[in-house]
Amino acid sequence: MTSTDAPRTDRSRNPEPPFDKLTIGVCPDQWGVWFPEDEKQIPWRTALGEMAEAGFSVMETGPWGYFPQDARQLQSVMDEHGFQVVAGTGWGILHQEEAWAETERTFRAIAETHAAVGAEYMVHLPPLYRDDKTWEFTDDRKLTGDAWKRYVTNANRLGKLLKEDYGLTMVLHPHGDSHIETPEEIAAIFEATDPELVSFCLDTGHIVYGGGDPLAMIDEYPERIGYVHIKAFDPDLTREAHEKDWPFGEAVAKGASVCPPKGLPDMKDLVAKLAAMDKELYVICEQDLYPCDPGLPLPNAIATREFLAECGLGIR
């Protein structure tokens, strides 16, 4: 259903305290989309229509280039399907000096479009140290020395640029097979970066995958959490993935990312903990599904959204 058919009920926010400051949204990851273009992915027009059909109305746009990059066209198609854009998503290398110019160009392009359509946040997805498709190593597992210093310096630099030039808040995103994955790595980046410039995307699935506890992180770092990706991972497959050193993409292909209430974290406890923070939060629904049968995302997303509504996040 689109906005031209009939008005849709806004299911994004539960009006009842203490859940009334949490807004649920969606992004292309929930539809198995990892790349701007890929023959294994659902076309963007199909995905956008299904996202609306599934009851979502708040959007993080995902890989830059999947949806239209022109601000007017992006606004038009989002309006057509009843979506409010709240965030853009970008990949950019921060720890290599020679990569900064390209990272800055990319994020300025994304920021210009997203600021024009009213977005508030920019999610920084870290490049992985293994290739998304070939699973071959492309970088060191750990950042040390000058590489670590550049990562911190450029994280602050990018956050400042996005805030001052575009009015966007940058949120760093943890990720399996990246340099921000484990609780120790996340703690180190919190310690080293400027909280006025660098916020954090609490991706509950990737934190579980990295060996952390999202609920404990909310207790420990409430002031650093500015944005949320809500998803679940199977603890047994996650354990096996690390024991056998599977690439993250292989773990996903084997079914490590699951539809709640399966997996961890416990969503009822998580939503209650987020609500207890008592601050406005966008909570973006995700499940790593690349690649997937094109018939899977719609019913899967409906089941996920309705279960999360039972937990207090949004309404059925």
Residue pairs with C-beta under 8 A, 6 or more apart in sequence:
1 8
1 52
1 53
2 49
2 52
2 80
2 81
2 82
3 79
3 80
3 81
3 82
4 80
8 52
8 55
8 57
8 82
9 55
9 315
10 57
11 24
11 55
11 56
11 57
11 305
11 309
11 314
11 315
11 316
12 23
12 24
12 25
12 56
12 57
12 58
12 314
13 20
13 22
13 23
13 24
13 314
13 315
14 20
14 22
14 309
14 312
14 313
14 314
14 315
15 315
16 312
18 272
18 275
18 276
18 278
19 271
19 275
19 312
19 313
21 275
21 278
21 279
21 280
21 281
22 271
22 274
22 275
22 281
22 283
22 312
22 313
22 314
23 58
23 86
23 280
23 281
23 282
23 283
23 314
24 56
24 58
24 230
24 283
24 284
24 285
24 305
24 308
24 309
24 313
24 314
25 56
25 57
25 58
25 59
25 60
25 86
25 282
25 283
25 284
25 285
26 51
26 54
26 56
26 58
26 59
26 60
26 284
26 285
26 286
26 301
26 305
27 59
27 60
27 61
27 62
27 89
27 229
27 284
27 285
27 286
28 44
28 47
28 61
28 62
28 63
28 66
28 67
29 62
29 286
29 287
29 288
29 289
30 51
30 285
30 286
30 287
30 289
30 297
30 301
30 304
31 41
31 42
31 47
31 50
31 51
31 289
31 297
31 301
32 40
32 41
32 42
32 289
32 290
32 291
32 292
32 296
32 297
33 41
33 42
33 47
33 62
33 63
33 66
33 290
34 41
34 63
34 132
34 288
34 290
35 41
35 63
35 66
35 132
35 290
36 63
36 64
36 65
36 66
37 65
37 66
38 290
38 291
40 290
40 291
41 66
41 290
41 291
42 50
42 294
42 297
44 66
44 67
45 77
46 294
47 297
48 67
48 77
48 78
48 81
48 83
49 81
50 297
50 298
50 301
51 59
51 81
51 83
51 301
52 81
52 82
52 83
53 298
54 298
54 301
54 302
54 305
55 302
55 305
55 306
56 83
56 285
56 301
56 305
57 82
57 83
57 84
58 83
58 84
58 86
58 282
58 284
59 78
59 83
59 84
59 85
59 86
60 85
60 86
60 87
60 88
60 89
60 121
60 123
60 282
60 284
61 67
61 74
61 85
61 87
61 88
61 89
61 114
62 89
63 89
64 88
64 89
64 90
64 91
64 106
64 109
64 110
67 74
67 77
68 74
68 77
69 109
69 113
70 113
71 112
71 113
71 116
71 117
74 85
74 113
74 117
75 85
75 116
75 117
78 84
78 85
78 117
84 118
85 114
85 117
85 118
85 119
86 118
86 119
86 120
86 121
86 282
87 114
87 119
87 120
87 121
87 122
87 123
87 227
87 282
87 284
88 110
88 111
88 113
88 114
88 119
88 121
88 122
88 123
88 168
89 110
89 122
89 123
89 125
90 106
90 107
90 110
90 122
90 123
90 124
90 125
91 106
91 124
91 125
91 126
91 127
92 99
92 102
92 103
92 106
92 107
92 124
92 127
92 158
93 99
93 100
93 102
93 103
93 127
94 100
94 103
94 124
94 126
94 150
94 151
94 154
94 155
94 158
95 143
95 147
95 148
95 150
95 151
95 154
95 179
96 147
96 150
97 150
100 154
103 154
103 158
104 158
104 161
107 122
107 124
107 158
107 161
107 162
108 161
108 165
110 122
111 122
111 162
111 165
111 166
111 168
112 166
114 122
114 166
114 168
115 166
115 167
115 168
119 168
120 168
120 169
120 282
121 168
121 169
121 170
121 171
121 226
121 227
121 282
122 162
122 166
122 168
122 169
122 170
122 171
123 171
123 173
123 201
123 227
124 155
124 158
124 170
124 171
124 172
124 173
125 173
125 175
126 172
126 173
126 174
126 175
126 178
126 179
126 180
127 138
127 139
127 178
128 138
128 139
128 175
128 176
128 177
128 178
128 248
129 137
129 138
129 139
129 140
129 141
129 177
129 178
129 179
130 136
130 137
130 138
130 177
130 247
130 248
130 249
131 138
132 249
133 249
135 247
135 249
135 250
140 147
142 179
143 151
143 179
151 179
151 189
152 189
152 192
152 193
155 170
155 172
155 189
155 193
155 197
155 198
156 193
156 194
156 197
156 198
158 170
159 169
159 170
159 193
159 194
159 197
159 198
159 199
160 197
162 168
162 169
162 170
163 169
163 170
163 197
169 199
169 226
169 227
170 197
170 198
170 199
171 199
171 200
171 201
171 226
171 227
172 180
172 189
172 193
172 198
172 199
172 200
172 201
173 180
173 201
173 203
173 206
173 229
174 180
174 181
174 185
174 186
174 201
174 203
174 206
174 207
174 210
175 181
175 203
175 206
175 248
176 206
176 209
176 210
176 248
176 251
177 247
177 248
179 185
180 186
180 189
181 206
181 209
181 210
182 210
182 211
182 212
183 207
183 210
183 211
183 212
183 213
183 217
185 210
186 200
186 207
186 210
186 212
186 217
189 198
190 200
190 221
190 224
195 223
195 224
199 224
199 225
199 226
199 227
200 221
200 224
200 225
200 226
200 227
201 226
201 227
201 228
201 229
202 214
202 217
202 218
202 225
202 227
202 228
202 229
203 228
203 229
203 231
203 286
204 214
204 228
204 229
204 230
204 231
204 232
204 265
204 270
205 229
205 231
205 232
205 233
205 257
205 286
205 287
205 288
206 229
207 213
207 214
207 217
208 214
208 232
208 233
208 235
208 238
208 263
208 264
208 265
209 233
209 238
209 241
209 248
209 251
209 256
211 242
213 265
214 265
214 270
215 265
215 269
215 270
215 273
217 225
218 225
218 273
218 274
218 277
219 273
222 277
225 277
225 281
226 281
227 281
227 282
227 284
228 274
228 281
228 282
228 283
228 284
229 283
229 284
229 286
230 267
230 270
230 283
230 284
230 285
230 286
230 308
230 313
231 257
231 260
231 285
231 286
231 287
231 288
232 257
232 258
232 259
232 260
232 261
232 262
232 263
232 264
232 265
232 267
232 287
233 256
233 257
233 258
233 263
233 264
234 255
234 256
234 257
234 258
234 262
234 263
234 264
235 263
235 264
237 251
237 254
237 255
237 256
238 251
238 256
240 246
241 248
241 250
241 251
241 254
241 256
246 254
249 290
252 288
252 289
252 290
253 291
256 288
257 263
257 287
257 288
257 289
258 287
259 287
259 300
259 303
259 304
260 267
260 304
260 307
260 308
261 267
261 307
267 307
267 308
267 311
268 311
268 312
270 311
271 308
271 311
271 312
271 313
272 311
272 312
274 281
274 283
274 313
275 312
283 313
285 301
285 304
285 305
285 308
287 300
287 301
287 304
289 296
289 297
289 300
305 314
306 316
308 314
309 315
309 316
310 316
